[in-house]
Amino acid sequence: MPHAARDLHLSRFDLTYDVMNLPRCARARTLQLLGGGVAPPVKHLLTKEPSHV
């Protein structure tokens, strides 16, 4: 999948999820994990030069 995102020149990753029924601390932790654990590797994969060209 990382190759497909890069090969298609995708520059955006949209994520929609429902956190309205979660306690405030759980919502904050979810955003912290997304911003610190998910977003950086996704950004890296999308900006990395193709290795098969």
N, C-alpha and C positions, 0 to 999 in steps of 0.2 A: 504493500500500500504506500509506503513512503516514496517509492519510485514513481507511482502513478501521480501523486500530488505534485511532485517536482516536475515530472515530464509534462504535465498539463499546465504548468506555470501558475499553480494556485497560490494566492497570496493572502487568503483569509480562511480562518477556521471558525465557523459559527457553531456555538453550542447553546442549546435551549434546554433548560431543566426547571422543574418546579421545586422551589424551596420554601414556599409560603407556609407550609405546615411544620417546618423544622424550627426548633428553638433558635434564638438569635446566635448563640455560641456555635451551634452546628452549621448555620449558614456562613458565619465568619470563617470557620475551619474549612468548609468546602471551597470558598473563594481563595483562601490561603493556599490550599493544595493545588487548585487549578492554576493559580498564578505562579507558584513556585515549583511545582512538580510536573505539570503538564505543558504549560505554555512554552517554557524555554526549549525543551526537546523538539516540540512541533516546529517552533520558529527555526531552530537549527536545521531540521530536516528540509524545510522549505527553502532555505537560503543556501544550502550546500550545493556545490557544483556537481553535475552528473558525473559518475565515474565510468560510465559505459560509452561515452562519446569520444 
